[in-house]
Amino acid sequence: MIQFPNAKINLGLQLVEKRPDGFHNLVSCFYPVGWTDALEILPAQAEATFTLSGLPVPGEPTANLCWKAYELLRKDFELPAIQMHLHKVIPMGAGLGGGSADAAFTLKILNEVFNLSLTSGNLEDYARQLGSDCAFFVQNKPVLAVEKGDVFEPLEVDLTGWHLVLVYPNLAISTAEAYAGVSPRFPENSLKTLLAQDISTWKDRVVNDFEASLFPKYPVLAELKQQLYSMGAVYASMSGSGSTMYGLFQTAPAAPLLFPQEYSVWQGVL
């Protein structure tokens, strides 16, 4: 079976407080988008294998979240050997949740191929053991993510028909680096309230709190945000802990997307 794990963007990201366990409580809207990897899983005749193509993925294959997802389910189920292949397209260290999506889709494929009868809730519980935002990709629909980003509340945000431009400036920002510069605080306005307003009001109100510390360190991010607005974006922001910048457009940008060749760019309709 082959499926296409998709990226997500963050519509706003409020860092509320640091937790006793060292993580941070946050509030953010996770929204699925169409930039995808490709993941194939088949039963194997011999030993289990995991291969990669596309963008180079650092580390040993057995350290990959896809393999960890397989090993996690093997603790509770007698899974046969598999052939698993991941073609990596979504950039890493980009704030798009690509690795988390790959892990969640591994769980979903294994559940379907081997008839494990796991519910969405069961799959989310397994996914939470792999990463804070992995569980989002089980149901893969817009939610308000709270706590570590692994607890979800319903959210009525619909961007159907809006045009999205994603720009990854070939700059990987680790989660640890991003969090090292933040100062958590309780916001004056709830993100849920802000997102309920017309998108035209988001520009100066729906904020990603990582931008305050990362923009001075990496000026290219602020420059990309301004470029997206100059192209006609109604709203532009950084996704997650960076470094992908995105713009939401009512119609497809009229001007050509002029970004350096080494950047990765995706555009499509939500």
N, C-alpha and C positions, 0 to 999 in steps of 0.2 A: 504494500500500500504506500502510495506517495501522497503527501500533503505539503502545504505551503505555509509554514509559520510566519505570521505577520508581525510587523513592528507596531508600536503604539507611540502616541505623543502625550504630553502632559499639558492640559489646559489649566494653567496656574499651578503653583506648587508652594504651599505655605509650610515652613518648618516651624513647628509649634513649640516643642520642648525636647530636651534630651532625656532619654529614659535611663533608669537605673542599670539596664543591661548594656548600655553603651550605644544602642541604636537611637534614632530620633523618631518622635511622633510627627507625622506630617498629614497634610490634607491636600489632595490633588485629584483632578479629574483625569483618569486614564481613558484614552480614546483610541480604538484600533484604526490602523491605516494600512494601505495596500502594498507597502514595500515588503517583500517576502524573501525568505530563504526557501530551500526545497529539502524535504526530509523523506527518505524512503526506508521502510522497514519490511523485511521479508524473512520468513523462517529459513534457517540455515541447515545444511546437511551435516556440517561438522561443528567446529567451535564457533562461538560468537565473534563477530568482527565489527569494527566501526571504522569507516573511512571518511575522508574529508576532501572536498574540492572547493574551488572558488577562492574567496579571500583567505589568506593564511591565518590560521587560528593558533595562537601561542599555547604552549604546554603540551603534555602528553595526551593522547586521545582518551585515556582512561580518566583524565581529570575533567573532561568535557561534561557539561550538565546533561547532555543527552545520554551518555553512558551511565552517569550517576542515577538518572531517572530509571533506566533499565535495571540497574543493580538494586535500587530502592524497592521496586516491585518484586524483584526476585526473592527478597527477604520474606515476602508474604504469599507468593504464588510460585508454583512450579513451572516457570516459563522455560520454553525450549530455547536453544541457541538461535540467534538471529543474525542476519546481515543488515547492518544499519549504515546508511550513507547520508551525510549532510553536505549539501552544496551551499556555501556561505556567501550571502549577498549583502545582508544588512551589516553595516559597519559596527565594529566593537568599540566600547568606550564612547558611545555616541548618544547615550540617553534615550535610546529607542527600545530597549528591552529585548533585543534580538535573541540573546542567549537564553533569557527566561522563556521566551516564546518557544524556542527549540525544545527546551526541557518539558514544557507543558504539552506540546504536541506529541512528544515521545510518549508521555503517559497516555494521552488520548488514543494514539494509534495502537499501542500495545493493548489497551483496554478493548478496542474494537476487534483487532485481529485475533486475539486469543480469548474473546468472550469472557472477560473477567467480571462483567456485570457491575462495574463500579459506577456509582452515581456521580453527578457533577460535584456534589459536596465531598464525596470520597476522594475524587481526583484533586480537588482544591486542597484537601488536607495533606495529600502526598506532595503536591506542588509547593506548599508552604515550607516543607522541609528542605527544598532545593534553593529557594531564594525568595526575597521579600515580595517581588512583584510577579513571581511565576504563576500564582493562583489566578491572577487576572485573565490569563490567556486560556483558561479552561472554558469559561463561558464567552469570553472575547466580545464583550459589549461595553458601552460606556458606563462607567461607575464613578462614584466618589470614593476614592481610596483614603483610608484613615489608618491611624496607629502606625505600624511600620510600612504601610502600603500594602498590607496583606488582608485587611478587613474592608469590606465593601458595603456601600450604601447605594440605594437606587438614586439615579440622577437623570432628570429629563433634559438632556442636551442632545440636539439633533443637528448635525452639520451636513446632512444629506444634500448633495448638489454643490457644495462648496469645493473650490479648487485648492489643493494643497501643494505647496512647494517645500521640499525638505532639502537642506544643504548641510552636508557634513564636510568641514574644512580640513579633513585629513589630520585631525588633532584629537588624540584619545585622552580623555580625562578620567582618571580612576575615581571610583566612588569615594575612596578614602581621601584623595586630594580634594575633592569637591566639598566633602563634609568638614574638612579641617578648617575651612575659612568661614563657616557660617555661625551666626549668632541667633539661636532660636528665640522666637517671641510669639505671643498670642496676637493674632491679627485684629485690627479694628473691625473689619467686615468679614463675614464668613464667605468662603469661596463659593459655597452653594448659592448664596444670595447674589453674588457678583455675576456668576455664570447664568443666572436666570434672566439677567438684563440683556438687551439687544447687543449683538456682537460689536456694534459701532462704539459701545461704551467700554469695551474691554481694554483698549490700548493703554490707558494710564492707570487701570485699576486691577486687572487680572495679572498678577506678577509671579514670576518664578524667583523665589528667594535666593537661588544660587547665583543669579546674574550679578548681584551686588558685589560679590567677592571675586567671581571669575572674569567679569568684563575688564576690570583694571589689569588683571594678570594676563589676559589674552584679548587684546584690543580688537583682534579680527572678529570676535563674536559680536561686539557692539556694532562694528562696521557692517557685518552681514545683516543684522537686524535692521539697521537704517536703510540698507540697500533693498531689502524686501519691502519696506514701507515706501521707498521711492518708486518701486515697481508697481505699486498700487494695492499692496496688502491692506486689508481692513484690520488685521491683527497679526502681530509677529512676536515670537518668543523663542526662548531656548527650551528644548525638551529635556525633562529629567535633570540629571546632574551634568548635562552637556556631553558633547559639544555641538550637537546638531541644532541648527536654527531652522525655524519653519515660518511660513507665511500662509495665512488664509485669505483667499481671493474670492470675490463674488463671481467673477468670470475668469477664464484662463488669462494669464498675463499676456498682454499684447506684445510687449518687447521680448526679444530673445533672452534666454537665461544665460547671461554672460558671467560665468564664474571660472576661476582658474582650472586648468585641465586636471590637476591632481585632486580636485574636490569631487565628492560623490553627490550627485543631485538626482532626486526623484520628484516627479510631479504627477498628479492624478486627481480624479474626482472622488470625493468622499461619499 
